[in-house]
């Protein structure tokens, strides 16, 4: 039975690296996202802050790269560990104004 790996998060673009290209010539963009909110957990209000690495490919990478730092979006994608890393990276599949 296949598993589900989907993440939807509202976050702001905190940092964008220069657009790069994969060996196959596909545009790729590495970025850092920041999320901040208040959530209920165990009947308590909790202040939540998280930073995460993200990556986008193709036309999506080019479009995200044109967005201003600090702009907030709803990102949808999946988590994967980078080949040379230990931490999960959000692979962005779509984004829209929240």
C-alpha positions as a Markdown table, in Angstrom:
| # | Residue | x | y | z |
|---|---|---|---|---|
| 1 | Unk | 0.0 | 0.0 | 0.0 |
| 2 | Unk | 1.6 | 3.3 | -1.0 |
| 3 | Unk | 2.1 | 5.9 | 1.7 |
| 4 | Unk | 1.1 | 9.6 | 1.6 |
| 5 | Unk | 3.8 | 12.3 | 1.7 |
| 6 | Unk | 2.2 | 15.7 | 1.3 |
| 7 | Unk | 2.8 | 18.9 | 3.2 |
| 8 | Unk | 0.8 | 22.1 | 3.0 |
| 9 | Unk | 2.2 | 25.1 | 4.8 |
| 10 | Unk | 1.7 | 28.8 | 4.8 |
| 11 | Unk | 5.1 | 30.4 | 5.0 |
| 12 | Unk | 7.1 | 33.5 | 3.9 |
| 13 | Unk | 10.1 | 33.3 | 1.6 |
| 14 | Unk | 13.1 | 34.1 | 3.8 |
| 15 | Unk | 16.0 | 33.5 | 1.5 |
| 16 | Unk | 16.4 | 32.6 | -2.2 |
| 17 | Unk | 19.6 | 31.2 | -3.7 |
| 18 | Unk | 20.7 | 31.9 | -7.3 |
| 19 | Unk | 18.8 | 29.9 | -9.9 |
| 20 | Unk | 20.8 | 26.9 | -10.8 |
| 21 | Unk | 20.4 | 24.1 | -13.4 |
| 22 | Unk | 20.4 | 20.4 | -12.9 |
| 23 | Unk | 22.7 | 18.2 | -15.1 |
| 24 | Unk | 19.6 | 17.6 | -17.3 |
| 25 | Unk | 19.3 | 21.4 | -17.8 |
| 26 | Unk | 16.2 | 21.8 | -15.5 |
| 27 | Unk | 16.0 | 25.1 | -13.6 |
| 28 | Unk | 16.3 | 24.5 | -9.8 |
| 29 | Unk | 15.9 | 27.0 | -7.0 |
| 30 | Unk | 16.9 | 26.4 | -3.3 |
| 31 | Unk | 15.2 | 28.6 | -0.8 |
| 32 | Unk | 14.4 | 28.9 | 2.9 |
| 33 | Unk | 10.9 | 29.3 | 4.2 |
| 34 | Unk | 9.7 | 30.7 | 7.6 |
| 35 | Unk | 6.4 | 29.9 | 9.3 |
| 36 | Unk | 4.9 | 31.4 | 12.4 |
| 37 | Unk | 1.5 | 30.8 | 14.0 |
| 38 | Unk | -0.4 | 30.0 | 17.1 |
| 39 | Unk | -1.9 | 26.5 | 17.4 |
| 40 | Unk | -3.8 | 24.6 | 20.0 |
| 41 | Unk | -2.0 | 21.6 | 21.4 |
| 42 | Unk | -3.2 | 19.6 | 24.4 |
| 43 | Unk | -5.7 | 22.4 | 25.2 |
| 44 | Unk | -2.9 | 25.0 | 25.3 |
| 45 | Unk | -2.1 | 27.7 | 22.9 |
| 46 | Unk | 1.3 | 27.3 | 21.5 |
| 47 | Unk | 3.4 | 29.8 | 19.6 |
| 48 | Unk | 5.0 | 27.9 | 16.6 |
| 49 | Unk | 8.0 | 29.0 | 14.6 |
| 50 | Unk | 9.7 | 26.9 | 12.0 |
| 51 | Unk | 12.3 | 27.4 | 9.3 |
| 52 | Unk | 12.7 | 24.9 | 6.5 |
| 53 | Unk | 14.7 | 24.3 | 3.4 |
| 54 | Unk | 12.8 | 24.0 | 0.2 |
| 55 | Unk | 13.5 | 23.4 | -3.5 |
| 56 | Unk | 11.5 | 24.0 | -6.7 |
| 57 | Unk | 12.2 | 22.8 | -10.2 |
| 58 | Unk | 11.3 | 23.9 | -13.7 |
| 59 | Unk | 9.0 | 26.8 | -14.5 |
| 60 | Unk | 7.9 | 26.8 | -10.8 |
| 61 | Unk | 11.5 | 27.5 | -9.8 |
| 62 | Unk | 11.6 | 30.5 | -12.1 |
| 63 | Unk | 8.3 | 31.9 | -10.9 |
| 64 | Unk | 9.1 | 31.5 | -7.2 |
| 65 | Unk | 12.5 | 33.2 | -7.8 |
| 66 | Unk | 10.7 | 36.3 | -9.0 |
| 67 | Unk | 8.7 | 36.7 | -5.7 |
| 68 | Unk | 9.8 | 39.2 | -3.1 |
| 69 | Unk | 11.6 | 38.1 | 0.1 |
| 70 | Unk | 9.1 | 38.3 | 2.9 |
| 71 | Unk | 6.1 | 37.5 | 0.7 |
| 72 | Unk | 3.7 | 34.9 | 2.2 |
| 73 | Unk | 2.4 | 31.9 | 0.2 |
| 74 | Unk | 0.7 | 28.6 | 0.7 |
| 75 | Unk | 3.2 | 25.9 | -0.4 |
| 76 | Unk | 2.2 | 22.4 | -1.3 |
| 77 | Unk | 4.7 | 19.6 | -1.8 |
| 78 | Unk | 6.4 | 16.6 | -0.3 |
| 79 | Unk | 9.3 | 16.0 | 2.0 |
| 80 | Unk | 12.5 | 14.2 | 1.0 |
| 81 | Unk | 16.0 | 14.1 | 2.5 |
| 82 | Unk | 18.7 | 15.8 | 0.4 |
| 83 | Unk | 21.2 | 13.4 | -1.0 |
| 84 | Unk | 24.1 | 14.9 | 1.1 |
| 85 | Unk | 22.0 | 15.9 | 4.1 |
| 86 | Unk | 20.2 | 14.7 | 7.1 |
| 87 | Unk | 17.3 | 17.1 | 7.2 |
| 88 | Unk | 14.1 | 17.0 | 5.2 |
| 89 | Unk | 13.6 | 19.4 | 2.4 |
| 90 | Unk | 10.2 | 20.5 | 1.1 |
| 91 | Unk | 10.0 | 19.8 | -2.7 |
| 92 | Unk | 7.5 | 22.4 | -3.8 |
| 93 | Unk | 4.9 | 21.3 | -6.3 |
| 94 | Unk | 2.7 | 24.3 | -6.2 |
| 95 | Unk | 2.2 | 27.6 | -4.4 |
| 96 | Unk | -0.5 | 30.2 | -4.3 |
| 97 | Unk | -1.3 | 33.4 | -2.5 |
| 98 | Unk | -2.8 | 32.5 | 0.9 |
